[in-house]
Amino acid sequence: MTTPNIPTARVIGVRDDIVSIRMLRDDEGEYHPITKNEVVLICPQRHDGERQEQLQAEVLRVRHGEADVQVFENTRGVSIGDAVQQTGQMLSVALGPGLLGQVYDGLQNPLELIAGQHGFFLPRGLEVDGIDGQQKWSFQPVVKVGTRVKAGDLLGRVPESRFSHKIMVPFNLRGEAEVTWVQEGSFTVTTPVVRLRLENGDEREVCMQQHWPVRVPVNRDLLREGYNQRLYPQQPMLTSIRLIDTFFPVALGGTACIPGPFGAGKTVLQGLISRYSNVDIVVIVACGERAGEVVETITEFPNMPDPRGGTLMDRTVIICNTSSMPVAAREASIYTGITISEYYRQMGYNVLLIADSTSRWAQAMRETSGRLEEIPGEEAFPAYLDSAVRALYERAGLVQTNDHSQGSLTLIGTVSPAGGNFEEPVTQSTLRTVKTFLGLSAERAYKRAYPAVDPLISWSRYLDQLADWFAQTLSPQWVGSVKRMLELIRQGEQVQQMMQVTGEEGVTLEDYLDWQKAQCLDQVYLQQDAFDDVDASTPIERQQELFTLLLKCLDHPREYPDKEAVRAHFVQLTGLFRNLNYSRHDGPDYRRYRQEIQQLGLA
Ligand code: ADP
């Protein structure tokens, strides 16, 4: 970020991390102009020999000649009269090769690098480049002198881990430009590689890195100019988790919410989704977790094997904030994560963003709103909570980019409602916005029914929205059968409740049979063992095979003399199916169990 040295404002008040500033007048007696969300630098007075600190802050509110800014760092020592410099830029991230594999804080400071140089915490006022300025990348241009380009067009490619990283015309370029110079070879991200002549005749140098303001969607201008189109999600993001893919699917480019009562298996579920989903790149925002958990994320995640080879970290970016970091940085981290995700989507990749947790993000927003003394809404959250949540999830989606490739950004947000109370405002706003709800329940976790997603409270609108995909890819009856099985689970639950009052004797043989079927479906299909090499991941073809076979067995007409006979049959059937789940697909065990199931279940 460029840092002009002339102060344009002075501090007139400090309240926690909110600092009020008064703009100075220029030579004509006018206030220096300042805009909302602009980044300013506060320069606390220093004593002799001390390093001049520059504390980054974002403008939240502007009144005539005055502004309230939120400082991303501790405001200790900031006092009335301190100089303020404007950067003329909004809070931005650096986009370019070298993002993958990084662990950043909410302001894109690379945490590992800082840990190496300064210990675990960044000294106040220090800013580290988001992308290593020394490393060289091999740039292969696809444009020539004379090529006409517009914002978002492909200029060249760079190999980045196992991906082809597209270097694109800066997304904020207006109109058309002509390439006047281009060079091929190995360069740092700040070395110019292309020169453009703009419509007004000016020249602009382009390097492999560009900056983008985090609060603005990367493709905002590209959509407005018609260079990009938003498309309806057309296929599911396959997670290889049976309960999700079959019963509560999430679309590629869709949105989902996971509430996480403590110990219900949220961390394990997120790990599974990151590892096995059919996405190219995973961005994880760990927002406001306790410091210990963040350290766990940083140390464990990099070593997780990727089912596609290498480690998961090769195709992952982690944004980490602990609750010990200032509230503003916590609030910003989600936007940093989304912007990086959108950038890779722009290259035509399928990106998954997991934001954990959006409740902490909303709490950061509430704290700020409180300090600004805004009129509070429900539970002191700002009145704009709902629209902020909606705006966040709207940045997910499927997009056709400049070169007609398709990229998707799937956003899964977790919420952590206090005491598991889903009625609280953040959960409610989220549920109104997302299209899939994977309701993790403490009760199911207690029964060790993992993944502890409760089928009775979960839902997915994509089951209907993606009905064509399911019909064409799996079978025309797929969605109908899934809904019938969901109904069976509900019926089973009703019978179970009845039995709690009346005992087994109090229900009919028919009801008892339904209950046993529902139990079997739950144990065989919904539950899946994350710690078994085979069962951890069920590809969709295998899901289809299993679902079809299970359905046949459940539908097969049989006569039972009594409840004991029902129970005996289903104990055996469930056991065989579970053995099948633990067997490698199409290995000898698999074939043997399938045969035994057919003999038992379809006789
Ligand atoms: P949370 O993050 O919600 O506090 P975790 O994800 O750490 O909870 O899960 C707690 C424990 O539950 C795990 O250590 C593991 O033993 C068990 N568990 C969670 N999910 C699964 C799963 N899908 N399969 C098997 N065990 C699980």
Boltz pocket constraint, residues with backbone or C-beta under 6 A from the ligand:
constraints:
  - pocket:
      binder: B
      contacts: [[A, 260], [A, 261], [A, 262], [A, 263], [A, 264], [A, 265], [A, 266], [A, 267], [A, 268], [A, 269], [A, 450], [A, 451], [A, 452], [A, 528], [A, 529], [A, 530], [A, 531]]
      max_distance: 6.0
